Amino acid sequence: MTALYLESLEGLTRLRGVAGAMVVSADDGLVVAESLMEGIPGDAVAALAASLMRRMGTTVSAAGFSRPSFMHLQAARGALLVVPAGPDILLIAIGDRHINLGLARIEMLQAAEQLG
């Protein structure tokens, strides 16, 4: 399974503007596999992404919607993208200001389908 995770991360990190990618446990935010540029705090980003997805899942469920299929958090210097890849795993991409969000989203959804 680890080889499949690494293959998915490799596909993401080849995209222009993607500074890193991770496979993370959805429950506790622990990193399962990662491919990050130097200086990216992977553990902190993983914990943040897992926490945000859990909270968003709770909120949308209370509102009567289904589980989120894609989360995009935009900041001044980049973006955090998160896709559930099955019930227990999240696929995360960290993008700089030049990331092609549409292409990254497509790649992430395809990778999540393979992982899930």
C-alpha positions in Angstrom: 0.0 0.0 0.0 2.9 2.4 0.7 4.0 2.1 -2.9 0.6 3.2 -4.0 0.7 6.2 -1.6 4.1 7.3 -2.9 3.0 6.9 -6.5 0.0 9.2 -5.8 2.2 11.7 -4.1 4.6 11.7 -6.9 1.9 12.5 -9.4 0.8 15.5 -7.3 4.2 16.9 -6.6 5.0 16.9 -10.4 2.3 19.6 -10.9 3.5 23.2 -11.2 2.9 25.0 -8.0 2.6 22.0 -5.7 5.1 22.4 -2.9 4.2 19.1 -1.2 1.7 16.3 -0.8 0.8 13.9 2.0 -1.3 10.9 2.8 -2.7 11.4 6.4 -4.8 9.5 8.8 -8.2 11.2 8.9 -8.8 10.4 12.6 -5.7 11.8 14.2 -3.8 13.7 11.5 -0.8 11.5 11.6 1.3 11.4 8.4 1.3 8.1 6.6 3.4 9.1 3.6 4.8 12.5 2.5 6.7 14.2 -0.2 7.4 17.8 0.9 9.8 20.6 -0.1 12.2 21.6 2.6 10.8 23.9 5.2 7.2 22.7 5.1 6.0 21.7 8.6 4.3 18.4 7.5 3.1 17.3 10.9 1.5 20.7 11.6 -0.2 20.9 8.2 -1.4 17.3 8.5 -2.9 18.0 11.9 -4.6 21.2 10.7 -6.0 19.5 7.6 -7.4 16.6 9.5 -8.9 18.8 12.1 -10.5 21.1 9.5 -12.0 18.1 7.6 -13.4 16.6 10.8 -15.0 19.9 11.8 -16.3 20.6 8.3 -17.7 17.0 8.1 -19.6 17.5 11.4 -20.9 20.9 10.2 -22.2 19.8 6.8 -23.7 16.6 8.3 -25.7 18.8 10.8 -26.8 20.8 7.8 -28.1 17.7 6.0 -25.3 17.5 3.4 -23.1 14.6 2.6 -19.4 14.3 3.5 -17.2 16.9 1.8 -15.3 15.6 -1.3 -12.8 18.5 -1.6 -11.6 21.2 0.7 -9.7 24.3 -0.5 -8.2 26.7 2.0 -6.7 29.8 0.3 -4.1 32.0 2.1 -1.9 34.9 1.0 1.0 32.8 -0.1 -0.6 29.6 -1.2 -3.3 27.0 -0.7 -4.1 23.9 1.3 -6.1 21.2 -0.6 -7.6 18.2 1.0 -9.5 15.2 -0.4 -10.8 12.2 1.5 -9.4 9.0 0.0 -11.6 6.5 1.7 -13.1 6.6 5.2 -9.8 6.8 7.1 -7.3 8.5 4.8 -6.9 12.1 3.5 -4.9 13.2 0.6 -3.3 16.7 1.1 -1.6 19.0 -1.3 0.2 22.2 -0.3 0.4 24.7 -3.1 2.2 28.0 -3.7 0.6 31.0 -5.3 1.2 29.6 -8.8 -0.7 26.3 -8.3 -3.2 25.4 -11.0 -6.2 24.6 -8.7 -8.3 22.9 -11.3 -5.5 20.6 -12.4 -4.5 19.8 -8.8 -8.2 19.1 -7.9 -8.6 16.7 -10.8 -5.3 14.9 -10.0 -6.2 14.7 -6.3 -9.7 13.3 -7.0 -8.3 10.7 -9.4 -5.6 9.7 -6.8 -8.1 9.5 -4.0 -10.3 7.2 -6.1 -7.3 4.8 -6.6 -6.4 5.0 -2.9 -9.9 4.5 -1.6 
